[in-house]
């Protein structure tokens, strides 16, 4: 019986009006080369290599000195030393031996013993890192490794660094449903900065589960978006000047990768979506005299939120409520370029935190008044360590089992060395 409800959408939204992407900016680098047909057998050389002789290893459970010494008269036992079990020699059983002592002339130069600090018991340490439970009971299961992926795909990634004007934290964690099913993490994120203007560029993406390789789509969308954003802010003094080109670059990168996966057959937009469909939020945060100027664009149901005065509220994107008040699962992902995509621009004041994430974070946050929203609004008032940021994102709340990705930006009001 499945532990989690499968929430993948079977909706088809390709009939909606979309904008034609601009011409391709140029050939795209191969993120993943096309795989060769598998033979099912590992490569075997004609002559198997001779196995190397294993080095002698110290076994703490075995008595006697280390390194092993030839049988002979036993060294004198140090005063107060506890004799060990007897070791039989080749001729007759010999007395127990102790570890050799360092020569007397080196004893005066031996470093002092390290200071002893109380250690957290292993049992307590393990319990401490169990997921934070918002509500419900975490099912007892062992996560399965992701199968049928073209490259290594970690369960969890996190990052954290600071520029003179901004602190950044980023994390992406595999959802509980994908851990049970053995599916890879389909979310991804990327961030970088321009040293000249201090602009931080970022992208967050959520591969659509109905696609066959959604994790490749999200990773490629984030990397190509960040590269294009960097190129624009470096050419325009920290500003993003051509949003259609940004979306067009991601569009063509996805189609180029789909063509490679189809072994050279030119991929159509629909074929690309079947392989690599992904949502995207991408933008830039530029320090100015009047504060940090943020501009971002959203395609799909990933979005942006802000924390101010310990309240969390939506800014851009995310799921939209229908006429019946229920959240819609309709998503129009890349490589489709929506005709109504418009950037949002605002100032990130000191004391305000910008959050950019996928619906795995946005759905449990809801309207910003629930338990999850209160948790993040309280704990992210100031930057937390990157590992703590990833740990928070891996919370458990019943029925919310999707992958989660979140990026946070804090303005440093007083500049370098200022309060965080």
C-alpha positions in Angstrom: 0.0 0.0 0.0 1.4 3.4 -0.9 2.4 5.6 2.0 1.7 8.8 0.2 -0.9 10.0 -2.2 0.3 10.4 -5.8 -0.5 14.0 -6.7 0.8 14.1 -10.3 -1.3 16.0 -12.7 -2.7 14.5 -15.9 -4.0 17.8 -17.2 -3.0 18.9 -20.7 -2.6 22.7 -21.0 -1.0 23.0 -24.4 -4.0 24.7 -26.0 -3.5 28.0 -24.1 -2.2 31.1 -25.9 1.6 31.4 -25.8 4.2 33.8 -27.1 6.6 32.7 -29.9 10.1 32.5 -28.5 12.8 34.6 -30.0 15.4 33.0 -32.4 17.9 30.7 -30.7 20.8 32.6 -29.2 23.3 30.0 -30.4 24.2 26.4 -29.9 23.6 25.1 -26.4 26.2 23.1 -24.5 25.3 19.5 -23.7 24.3 19.2 -20.1 23.8 15.5 -20.5 25.1 13.7 -23.6 22.9 11.1 -25.2 23.3 7.7 -23.6 24.4 4.7 -25.6 22.3 1.6 -25.7 23.0 -0.5 -22.6 24.3 -4.0 -23.1 23.4 -5.1 -19.6 27.0 -6.4 -19.1 29.9 -4.5 -17.6 33.0 -3.9 -19.6 35.6 -6.7 -19.1 39.2 -6.4 -20.1 40.9 -9.3 -21.9 43.1 -10.0 -19.0 41.8 -9.4 -15.5 44.0 -7.2 -13.4 45.7 -9.0 -10.5 44.1 -7.9 -7.3 46.4 -5.8 -5.1 47.5 -7.3 -1.8 45.5 -5.6 1.0 47.6 -3.5 3.3 47.7 -4.6 6.9 44.9 -3.0 8.8 44.7 -2.2 12.5 41.9 -4.2 14.2 40.9 -2.7 17.5 39.2 -5.9 18.5 42.4 -8.0 18.3 44.8 -8.0 21.2 48.5 -7.4 21.0 50.8 -4.6 19.7 50.5 -2.7 16.5 52.2 -3.0 14.1 52.6 -6.8 14.6 56.0 -7.9 15.9 57.7 -11.1 15.4 57.3 -13.6 18.3 60.0 -13.3 20.9 60.5 -12.2 24.5 57.7 -9.9 25.6 58.5 -6.3 26.5 58.2 -5.2 30.1 54.7 -4.3 31.1 54.2 -0.7 32.0 53.4 -0.1 35.6 49.7 -0.2 36.1 49.0 -1.6 32.6 46.3 -4.2 32.4 47.5 -7.4 30.8 45.7 -8.5 27.7 44.8 -12.0 26.6 47.6 -14.4 25.9 48.8 -14.9 22.3 50.3 -18.3 21.4 53.6 -18.1 19.6 55.0 -20.7 17.1 56.8 -22.6 19.8 54.9 -22.0 23.0 52.2 -19.7 24.4 53.8 -16.3 25.2 52.8 -13.7 27.8 50.5 -10.8 26.9 52.1 -7.8 25.1 51.2 -4.2 25.4 51.5 -1.3 22.9 55.2 -0.1 22.7 55.9 3.1 24.6 57.6 6.1 22.8 61.3 6.5 23.5 62.1 8.5 26.6 63.9 11.3 24.7 60.7 12.2 22.9 58.4 12.1 25.9 59.1 15.7 26.8 58.1 17.0 23.3 54.8 15.1 23.2 51.8 17.6 22.7 49.4 18.0 25.6 46.3 15.9 25.4 43.3 17.6 23.7 40.7 19.2 25.8 37.8 17.0 26.6 34.4 18.4 25.6 31.1 16.7 26.5 29.8 14.9 23.5 26.2 14.6 22.5 25.2 10.9 22.9 24.7 9.3 19.5 21.1 8.3 20.3 20.3 11.9 21.1 22.2 13.2 18.1 20.1 11.0 15.7 16.9 12.1 17.3 17.8 15.7 17.1 18.1 15.5 13.3 14.8 13.8 12.7 12.4 15.9 10.6 10.4 18.7 12.3 6.8 17.5 12.5 4.3 20.2 11.9 1.4 17.8 12.1 0.7 14.1 11.5 3.2 11.2 12.1 6.2 10.6 9.9 5.7 7.1 8.3 8.5 4.6 9.1 10.2 3.9 5.8 13.6 3.7 4.3 14.2 6.1 1.3 15.0 4.4 -1.9 17.7 5.6 -4.3 16.6 7.3 -7.5 16.5 4.9 -10.4 16.8 5.4 -14.2 18.6 8.8 -14.0 21.3 9.9 -16.4 23.7 11.2 -13.7 24.1 11.5 -10.0 21.2 13.2 -8.3 21.5 13.9 -4.6 18.6 13.8 -2.2 19.4 17.2 -0.7 21.5 20.2 -1.7 22.1 23.4 0.2 24.2 26.5 -0.2 24.9 29.8 1.6 27.0 32.8 1.2 27.1 36.6 1.6 27.9 39.6 -0.6 28.5 43.1 0.8 24.8 43.9 0.5 23.0 40.5 0.7 22.9 37.2 2.6 21.8 34.2 0.6 20.6 30.7 1.6 19.4 28.0 -0.8 18.2 24.4 -0.3 16.4 21.8 -2.4 15.2 18.6 -0.8 13.6 15.4 -2.2 9.9 15.0 -1.2 8.7 12.1 1.0 6.7 10.7 -1.9 9.8 10.5 -4.2 11.8 9.0 -1.4 9.3 6.2 -1.1 8.9 5.7 -4.8 12.6 5.9 -5.6 12.2 8.9 -7.9 14.9 11.6 -8.2 14.5 15.1 -6.8 12.8 17.1 -9.6 13.4 20.6 -8.2 16.5 22.6 -8.7 17.9 26.0 -8.0 21.0 28.1 -8.9 22.4 31.5 -7.9 25.4 33.7 -8.7 26.5 37.3 -8.5 28.2 40.1 -10.4 31.1 41.5 -8.4 31.0 44.9 -10.2 27.4 45.8 -9.4 26.9 43.5 -6.4 23.8 42.0 -8.2 22.7 38.6 -7.1 20.9 36.5 -9.8 18.9 33.4 -9.1 16.6 30.8 -10.5 14.3 28.1 -9.0 12.6 25.4 -11.0 10.2 22.5 -10.5 10.3 19.7 -13.1 6.8 18.6 -14.0 6.3 15.0 -12.9 4.4 14.0 -16.0 7.6 14.6 -18.1 10.0 11.7 -18.5 13.2 13.6 -17.4 11.9 16.5 -15.3 15.0 16.7 -13.2 17.1 17.4 -16.3 14.6 20.1 -17.3 14.7 21.9 -14.0 18.5 21.8 -13.7 19.0 23.1 -17.3 16.4 25.8 -16.9 18.1 27.1 -13.7 21.6 27.1 -15.1 20.7 28.7 -18.5 18.6 31.3 -16.8 21.4 32.3 -14.4 23.9 32.5 -17.2 21.6 34.8 -19.2 20.8 36.9 -16.2 24.5 37.4 -15.5 25.2 38.4 -19.1 22.5 41.0 -19.0 23.3 42.6 -15.6 27.0 42.8 -16.6 26.1 44.6 -19.8 23.5 46.9 -18.3 25.0 48.1 -14.9 23.1 45.6 -12.8 19.7 45.5 -14.6 17.8 42.8 -16.5 16.8 44.5 -19.7 15.4 41.8 -21.9 13.0 39.3 -20.2 11.7 37.8 -23.5 15.3 36.9 -24.4 15.7 35.3 -20.9 12.7 33.0 -21.5 13.7 32.4 -25.1 17.2 31.3 -24.0 15.7 28.8 -21.6 13.2 27.7 -24.3 16.0 26.9 -26.8 18.3 25.3 -24.3 15.5 22.9 -23.4 14.8 22.1 -27.0 18.5 21.6 -27.8 18.8 19.2 -24.9 15.6 17.3 -26.0 17.1 17.0 -29.5 20.2 15.3 -27.9 18.0 13.0 -25.9 16.1 12.1 -29.1 19.5 11.2 -30.7 19.7 14.1 -33.1 16.0 14.3 -34.1 14.9 18.0 -34.0 12.6 18.1 -31.0 9.3 20.0 -31.3 8.0 22.1 -28.4 5.5 19.3 -27.4 8.2 16.7 -27.5 10.5 18.9 -25.4 7.6 19.3 -22.9 7.1 15.5 -22.8 10.8 15.1 -21.9 11.8 18.2 -19.9 8.8 20.3 -18.8 9.6 22.6 -15.9 8.4 25.7 -14.0 10.7 28.6 -13.5 11.2 31.7 -11.3 14.2 33.8 -12.2 15.3 37.2 -11.3 18.0 39.6 -10.0 18.5 41.6 -6.8 20.5 44.8 -7.3 21.8 47.0 -4.5 21.1 50.7 -5.0 21.2 53.8 -3.0 17.5 53.5 -2.3 17.7 49.8 -1.2 17.8 46.5 -3.0 15.9 46.5 -6.3 14.4 43.1 -7.1 13.0 42.1 -10.5 11.8 38.6 -11.2 9.5 36.6 -13.6 7.6 33.4 -13.0 6.4 30.7 -15.4 4.2 28.0 -13.8 3.2 27.6 -10.2 6.5 28.3 -8.5 6.5 31.7 -6.8 8.0 34.4 -4.5 7.0 35.5 -1.0 8.2 38.0 1.5 8.7 38.0 5.3 8.1 41.4 7.0 7.3 42.1 10.6 7.2 38.3 11.2 4.5 37.9 8.6 4.8 35.9 5.4 2.8 36.9 2.3 2.9 36.1 -1.4 4.5 38.4 -4.0 4.4 36.6 -7.4 3.4 33.3 -8.9 2.3 30.3 -6.9 -1.0 28.5 -7.3 -4.1 30.5 -8.1 -7.5 29.9 -6.5 -10.3 29.1 -8.9 -13.9 30.4 -8.9 -14.8 27.7 -6.3 -12.0 28.9 -4.0 -9.9 25.8 -4.5 -6.3 26.0 -5.6 -5.8 25.1 -9.3 -3.3 22.5 -10.4 -3.1 24.0 -13.9 0.4 24.7 -14.8 1.9 26.2 -18.0 5.6 25.2 -17.9 8.6 25.9 -19.9 9.5 25.3 -22.8 6.1 27.0 -23.6 6.6 30.8 -23.4 3.4 32.3 -22.0 2.2 35.5 -23.8 1.2 37.1 -20.5 4.4 36.6 -18.6 5.4 39.9 -17.0 8.2 40.7 -14.5 7.5 42.0 -11.1 9.7 44.7 -9.7 9.9 46.0 -6.1 12.3 47.2 -3.4 13.5 44.8 -0.8 13.7 47.0 2.3 15.9 46.3 5.3 14.2 43.9 7.6 12.4 42.2 4.7 13.3 38.7 3.6 12.7 37.6 0.0 11.7 33.9 -0.5 11.6 32.2 -3.9 10.4 28.6 -4.0 8.6 25.8 -5.7 5.0 24.7 -4.9 6.4 22.1 -2.6 7.1 25.0 -0.3 4.2 27.2 -1.4 1.4 24.7 -1.0 2.0 24.0 2.8 2.6 27.8 3.3 -0.9 28.5 1.8 -2.1 32.0 2.5 0.7 32.7 5.0 -1.4 32.3 8.2 -0.8 28.6 8.9 1.7 26.7 11.0 4.3 26.3 8.2 4.2 30.0 7.4 4.6 31.0 11.1 7.6 28.6 11.4 9.5 30.2 8.6 8.4 33.8 9.4 9.8 33.3 13.0 12.9 31.4 12.2 14.1 33.3 9.1 14.0 36.8 10.7 17.8 36.6 10.4 20.0 34.3 8.3 20.4 30.7 9.6 23.3 28.4 8.8 22.9 26.6 5.4 22.5 23.2 7.0 19.8 24.5 9.3 18.1 26.1 6.4 17.9 22.7 4.6 16.8 21.0 7.8 13.9 23.4 8.2 12.8 22.8 4.6 12.6 19.1 5.2 9.8 19.5 7.7 6.9 16.9 7.8 3.3 18.0 7.4 0.7 15.4 6.5 -0.3 15.2 2.8 2.4 17.6 1.7 5.0 15.3 0.2 6.3 17.0 -2.9 9.9 18.1 -3.5 10.8 21.5 -1.9 13.2 24.1 -3.0 13.6 27.5 -1.4 16.0 30.5 -1.8 16.1 33.3 0.7 17.7 36.8 0.4 18.3 39.1 3.4 19.5 42.8 2.8 22.4 43.7 4.9 21.2 47.2 6.0 24.6 48.5 7.2 26.7 47.1 4.4 29.7 44.8 5.0 29.8 43.6 8.6 26.4 45.0 9.3 23.6 43.3 11.2 22.3 40.1 9.6 
